[in-house]
Amino acid sequence: MRFQLLIPQSPIASESSCVVDDDAGFGIDLDMSVLCHHPSDFALSPFKPTVNPYADQNKTGLLFDICILKELDPWEHEIDKLLNHTYDPFDNCNQTIVMATKLENGKLYVLDQRDNVQCWWQCLFPKDDYHLTRGGWNRLTNGAVPECDIIETTCGKKHNNVTMDVTPNDSRYNATMFYEFVHAQTFRNDFDLSSFKNLSEMPKQERPDVHIVLIDSVSHSQFVRAMPKTRNYLLEHFEAVQFPHLNKVGINSRPNGFALLMGKIVHNSVKSPVSRGYSNDCNNICCYPLDNGEFIGHQYREANYTTLMSEDYIDPIFAAGGCRGFNNTPVDHYMRPYQLRVDYPNYTSYKLRQDIYHGMCRDSYEPQLEYLQDLLDKFPDKPKFTITWMTHLAHNDNNMLFHTDEHFYTFFKSYSKKLENAYLFVMADHGIRYGTTRFTAAGEREDNNPFLIMSLPASLRDSDELRNVLRTNSRQLISQYDVYATLVDIVTPFRPQNSSQQILHGTSLFKPLPQPRSCDRLKIPFEYCTCDYPTTNLPDDAAPGREAGDALVKAMNEVISTMMDLKNICENLTLSQDPVSVESFDTPGDVAIFKIIYKVSPGEGHFVGHVSHNSATGEISVLSSRLTRLDAYAKTAHCAPRSEFAAYCYCKKQLKNTSEISGSDAHVSNLL
């Protein structure tokens, strides 16, 4: 069954629509009176569980085919006592790099005025996600105009005994080189901003911009705790709407990124007492091809938006786990050559990486924000679609976010005028997955509950109909598939009529959401479900704890023995002698569901998984398609840095100390 879901007189071009797959409609004939409910139907009391009023309708016979939504208290002592709200990694930081070049208004300048210094520049162009093309070195003269986004500069002292200056391509240059840097801009050669005295004289764009600002690994509660000033400004000035019940759909950034930006399911779900089971959308482990219309950036580019994408991580989101990523440049302005030159072992140097970030006492997200700002400054007359994905900032430490609140507040305030005609999606892919907070009950839920705060263009904020729909939807369970459907909904009216329609696993947040809603109906695996179900904590090692632990370890060993990138380098695992934690879900009948927290040997890796136990037959079945690791593992899994299942690996050859981990290996705990 397929259906089209429209809002009459919607501010989002009422004639536009998208095809929704059977499961997005939950495989039932939808009652439109159920879909078009009043906002008061979902009224919530803060921090109290609320049952979806449609939970008893259209049951599938599965366990937990309802969803009880429970608001977490961001200030819960269990987590708050573990956080350092005043932490700033750059306290007492002294800038060690002296800038010798600068890029200003599209022109390069030499700042080092010594007579014996010669500086050079070259363009770096994107080729694919792991290769760049160099434009060739040019002697840097003040006012040089590089016709590219990413520019590498270097300076060296002139040779006294050589008549011609030694170029950076000459092997002798390294002995004279004292400075190297990478600048970023959004190059534009068809428009001169200087000809306009103020913004009011510039050509006006009709379509609203769309901007995704994503901070990796930040839960809804952590956003409330760590960024109060930014959050308040978005709520008050942009009249933004929070979505506190966004649920991640996969263990880490990769499956959530595919859901958010491609609308794709990347992992199967097996049929079980808690799931109908569903297949993935990929023909291979890397989900190739990527260079087609499903990537949301392609759809906006097709609709003549000026597009931008930046990430600050060594591996792009679609290339994690040893995949190639995009074969072609996916957007008009792609910051990837910057990351390759600064972070990737084939292109970077230790000195450059240290100078770019630590030497300037700045976070890796700062060049990304500057890149976005440059686009906003240079393209006021063009509709824009941007993705700014910031990985390093908060990925491994909950405390890292606190010191950035003022910076993000200042960014949104400074660019408030240029963001007025825009849809803003400020969000995360998942919550924090490591550290002491993750071992708490609230921390587990926060891992599964990324933040999302969204604002409308100013021209739509007075629409009571649209705002009522958004407020209603903000109180319901949603997933990244719904966010993707929303992005598709915005761009669909502007795409060519012969464009392919997207198969959606979610529903636009601008439209009433299908009911009832549960994790399995939304294709959210049970192990990540944030719906609140009654459970009982049993004594350590209580039945079937150790038997279930053995079953989970057996499943891990099956992965290790069958994955080509693991089987010859990783040890076989056994269940540790440490106690197994057992939590029982309250279920009727013979089938019980348990959450098992256990350790493995060697390595003492800490994992959590879910199993079902049939008391009549004694059968134990593993429900988790991917077991979540609670501790970091860069050192012990150094031999499998790009494996999708690196978390399972204890390398047969262990390192003596962490300093032996190479640049390409050290990112393994971040990748997954």
Steps between C-alpha positions, in 0.01 A plus 500: 500500500615851422331824591553871471473710812429871454400787724229713340616860454841411641760777485729238348373498139178305541532325165833336592508148634725201540439129477505331839586133527260249652677480832511878543122479503533200731336268246147603593220704347551832671205678656546866415301598807775336703771684306338842534487531877503806721826605671338458841465129430870465577534739794794396718593571858876565532703199616197270520430201277224542243334221304425565135117527493488288184716222643215250521407537133614266224715275717740269320520233769861587582629559847536873574278611214428817694721793590513669836689826463690614804674835527845482654600759755824652360605589854461150640766461768608159370649667192554859606739400777728345236523814286733799516299799381801731507736280299682679218776310316655832399539646847850648520562414134769710336493536122826362366456563130579842355283550193709574192210508252136600508197463276267799509206573271626243253853640482827366640756710685848444644521607864867415551683803362858377541711543187631144501152336510319365194142367525309280259140388450309233312138393461380164632204360305277206601537188287319245713467446874857374543686684224561861413649676200769766541483806279875569495713742702489874440726764651286692749466868420266722699151507354525164324152360427480118526209364297421214737360429846801342671841665481826368640771753584862452601796726570873438504821694527671582172823321412796733492700272271226438241411757236138382467270453799455135594137400443305268736530224238879507536641245746718775647197706604426309822827619649388861456127462575383642834127546438210313341130567529165426334239770438135445403246716320196455275632627169262695280598671176164618365402760757667806651367576847701820520271661242219506757519743789267304727290186513183681394650567156584136432276280285246313710466122498150357502560149632600453863843358579535167679785457749592189699740569786580163656711446812587131524419307820283751686179393671196720550578525871865586441403776258273645770778476760797614297361760259238702690584829334493360147182306569323799649596720205369245250174462694443870553641674192436229238187364675652155463322178597673226699447132425597326826397153378730457201624139513818378334458210255847346521796456727718780367528780248495289185146350515360823641674701229357275229153538651529879533665586167410204276178371657650150491492204737849346510445202732239224496272434794416133555149392584464450874253544787580875492522560123320411179841500335600712203769505235766759432506720191856418396633253247837485675661587832602846376153576359642589158426683281490826694512734201129491428191699586445358846765716666311806617776730377451373145130584517568859605774536241255374237259774616770764436594561861861591573614207712772456763622214717776483759618237749797520736572128520761285328228279345186650342170382641423280198852355484530363853599136533736490204254621235597744224222755542411727209676448168413853390471830681150485655449875557611829348723589794666195655748550782638147468844605359552700820444190716719287274790746516465556875397155630557222248836317535567498124490878486562653842796553727512504878615862499217618275231328705638640824531852357151508349323415826711495817749755372214747455315395818187415306265205457470314172141622456608864475629483139169332411294783645722751319442309175123519556521869588689570178223337297236706680699816428573431132171350382224727639307480173505119464296234680743295707507148644777416744614210718753581772584177689727555800637172632796568728343760726294278733552147367711354779437728796175646630691788658636631170176673400468746788771742388347545153165647605617860465652433158184347354281765662716770341484328161120478494462854634752651257339325204139532615405726207655266244329201662154656525391357165611147582397167640748423778564145620737513797543142612705188572519148359504321837599569860830439675608137468801492733610611843369479854159648420427219252503246784205668670136420423438856384821491296378195308183681399695813411716296261180410312347849514684755281387860516305681229387861500348638181389844389291618207565789265361822647231512231347174628520558874158663518326199346291361787423187300864414438616589850223291656606201291863551604412535868291185486774306324761630743330298774517172312758233427689582179811372322761624254280354224240765587762775482606377155136501387475859624804605297350329194168675563669842491684448171244295304303798357820641349638186336446432128169330425675194362702447819478159660280472807664387821380198694461626855519302823376799697258790482565872465481680833289764324217247470301304758690183589346155441368332813561300710876544541742248645867428443448203273240685293756779452778250417690580818675185629380390843843538661496876430135562581437793736142399577470437872404141583475352853809301598641328806868489595594146599799397714832471316538167318130422553360253247524514209783756534812294440332275246381809315849648526644187339247530217596864441872420498434214258328747267804729524739216416290409196550855373874490570543165324307602188611861444796507262648804673485339847537123486879480476591783734252488791491263795210265568300634795363339814262624766692670780476371856371842605134503608236527228235768555146389418197722444165336427224665296150438632332274243202261501523135399797269455729738312707734715729780382826582679765767473841352576810703593818295494875502443711289268851362520761581392487876528212541746285666236169612650188422294122509518254289303140379504376142491169316511451193718222249449432347840307210345783388271800658673607655169701823512505720189716806441285799404775758449630517144799697626629488858576834658843552655503732802873564531750647252717255306751688284801332659379139509334513154779695329546229235146542363453877476253493213303186575129545555535269802827635639334520843502118516870468425781434746805501277721192520798733493461759773698822521727581791370855531247729332772708336555211259156554347539666161292794387279275288444258787446744784156596375347156548312590819357806328401324179255269670 
